[in-house]
Amino acid sequence: MTDEQWMAHALELAARGRGATSPNPMVGAVVVRNDVILGEGYHARAGERHAEVVALDAAGGAARGATLYCTLEPCSHTGRTPPCARRIVAEGVARVVVASEDPDPRVDGAGCEILRMSGIPVVTGVLREPARRLNEGFLSVKERGRPFVTLKAAVSRDGRIASAPGTRTLLTGEAAQWHAHRVRTEIDAIAVGSETVLVDDPVLTARGDRERRRPLVRVVFDTRLRTPPTARLLRTLEEGPVVVMTTRSACDQAPERASALARAGAMLELLSERDPREAVHRLVDHDVCSVLLEGGALMYRACWTAGVVDRLRLYVAPTVLGGAGVGWWPDHWETLSSLEWRGTGLGTDVLMESDVQRVD
């Protein structure tokens, strides 16, 4: 088998940690000699053994003289676990193949340098792009200082998210809803605007056949402090923390509302101004690497204008709501039509996705 084939296997292993390793990356590793797997593993949960250690433990003494395939550069620092690069050297591995470099300032080439200085040949960049896509949230935090942001909306065929302002409208079928909840098991945070809280009173939890392995951070963009302290979000804190993004001026103008939310269990993040960029950056302090924006139209528009949307995900229903409906994106159809879209059928609905290439 080729280096690419072995790395593809390591990436499959890494993906088993989806939804459980954040804020750490997903990593897979395979120890191979003469096309025989001697040991393999993946990082299963933040704080537990790294993938390289799992694979080396499984290989035991057979790792000496073997090749180690790893989807991310081995760490060179001591954190919750010892440095993997030095363990690789100690085990006598003869060659290391890495998919993606680690931009964490504590690593950033130092892991590969330890291996090379110890006389171990290192090949980097094998299946780099798939490896980076797997860890887009982790890499976004390390390279840009903010989580990876996906804007998700259920829309009618004519681009509406509700039949009328302030009206809760169910558009998509069971398959699309199942898919949306599966995605929720894989991300760190869901964000909505205060209008969505007032109209839908959502809980913002992940339902379905996959159990989350860490609490889902639930975020409300609310610069007017309209979120009721009795909202279901705040009555279900056992499902995960609730962060309210507001401003210092809003709290100064309505201190009683701010106090009521704090007493109800909300964590208030006081922004200097109404700035989605600052809000998204603040989420890193809550160990958030990936955010799903789930509504509504004002928040969508604000985040797009602020340049913090990295991916668009639309669940398009066959329904037509007409001119009285609320448009999800009234000002940017020309921009959206120029993007490269991927379409997937989900029952009677269609999932449309596009990565957004923008200067951040």
Salt bridges, closest charged atoms under 4 A:
ASP3 OD2 - ARG95 NH2 2.65
GLU12 OE1 - HIS9 ND1 3.83
GLU40 OE1 - HIS9 NE2 2.73
GLU48 OE2 - ARG45 NE 3.55
ASP57 OD2 - ARG49 NH1 2.80
ASP57 OD1 - ARG87 NH2 2.62
GLU91 OE2 - ARG87 NE 2.80
GLU101 OE2 - ARG128 NH2 2.75
ASP104 OD2 - ARG106 NH2 2.82
ASP104 OD2 - LYS142 NZ 3.43
GLU136 OE2 - ARG311 NH1 2.79
GLU143 OE1 - ARG132 NH2 2.93
GLU186 OE2 - ARG210 NH1 2.91
ASP188 OD1 - ARG214 NH1 3.54
GLU195 OE1 - ARG226 NH2 2.93
ASP201 OD2 - ARG232 NE 3.97
ASP209 OD1 - ARG182 NH1 3.55
GLU269 OE1 - ARG282 NH1 2.70
GLU269 OE2 - HIS286 NE2 2.76
GLU278 OE2 - ARG282 NH2 2.96
GLU294 OE2 - LYS152 NZ 3.79
GLU294 OE1 - ARG184 NH2 2.66
ASP310 OD1 - ARG144 NH1 3.04
ASP310 OD2 - ARG146 NH1 2.92
ASP331 OD2 - ARG301 NE 3.54
GLU353 OE2 - ARG313 NE 2.77
ASP355 OD2 - ARG133 NH1 2.84
ASP355 OD1 - ARG311 NE 2.56
ASP355 OD1 - ARG342 NH2 3.72
ASP360 OD2 - ARG144 NH1 3.92
ASP360 OD2 - ARG146 NE 3.00
ASP360 OD1 - ARG277 NH1 3.21
